[in-house]
Amino acid sequence: MDGFVAARILGRSQGRRLALTVQIVYRERRDYWIHGLALATVARMVAKGKAVRSGVHFLADAADPTAFMAELRKAGVEMTENLEPLP
């Protein structure tokens, strides 16, 4: 079975309730790979000064999430997004 990491975000857009589900998928037995890849990707972004804030921050606050995911996709991580209206 493949591994995955998922996030579900609830919010509003133009007065409508919405749910955004984002999932990244990686091959079976690559649990450690995804952790190492995330760290290496952020380290490269910091070294290049690309889409990061200086100082001590949690990853979500330090790196631009769109740029971070773009870098992960370049490294072979698959990502799906699903935006759905809520009742």
C-alpha positions in Angstrom: 0.0 0.0 0.0 1.2 3.5 -0.8 1.7 6.0 2.0 0.0 9.4 2.0 -0.3 12.6 4.0 -3.6 14.5 3.9 -4.9 17.8 5.1 -8.5 19.0 5.1 -9.2 22.8 5.4 -12.7 24.2 6.0 -13.5 27.7 5.1 -15.7 30.2 3.2 -15.4 31.7 -0.3 -17.9 34.2 -1.7 -20.3 33.3 1.2 -20.2 29.6 0.6 -18.8 27.0 3.0 -16.1 24.9 1.3 -13.7 22.1 2.2 -10.3 21.7 0.5 -8.7 18.3 0.8 -5.0 18.0 -0.3 -3.2 14.7 -0.3 0.4 13.8 -1.2 1.2 10.2 -2.1 4.4 8.3 -2.1 5.3 4.7 -2.8 5.2 1.9 -0.2 8.2 1.7 2.1 9.2 5.3 1.5 8.1 6.7 4.9 11.6 7.9 5.8 12.1 9.2 2.2 9.3 11.7 2.5 10.6 13.1 5.8 14.1 13.4 4.4 12.9 14.9 1.1 10.9 17.5 3.0 13.9 18.5 5.1 16.3 18.5 2.1 13.8 20.6 0.0 13.5 23.2 2.8 17.3 23.3 3.2 17.7 23.9 -0.6 15.0 26.7 -0.5 16.8 28.3 2.5 20.2 28.1 0.8 18.8 29.7 -2.3 16.8 32.3 -0.3 13.8 31.1 -2.4 10.3 31.8 -0.9 11.4 31.6 2.8 11.3 33.9 5.8 14.5 34.3 7.7 14.7 33.5 11.4 13.4 30.6 13.5 10.0 29.5 12.4 7.9 26.4 12.1 8.0 25.1 8.5 4.4 26.3 7.8 5.5 29.8 8.7 8.9 29.8 7.2 8.4 28.5 3.7 5.8 29.6 1.1 3.5 26.5 0.9 2.9 26.9 -2.9 6.6 27.1 -3.6 7.3 24.2 -1.2 4.8 21.9 -2.9 6.1 22.9 -6.3 9.6 21.8 -5.2 8.3 18.5 -3.8 6.5 17.8 -7.1 9.7 18.3 -9.0 11.2 15.6 -6.7 8.5 13.1 -7.6 5.8 13.6 -5.0 2.3 13.3 -6.4 -0.4 15.7 -5.1 -4.1 15.8 -5.5 -6.5 18.6 -4.5 -10.3 18.4 -4.1 -12.4 21.5 -3.4 -16.0 20.7 -2.5 -19.0 22.7 -1.3 -20.3 21.9 2.2 -24.1 21.8 3.0 
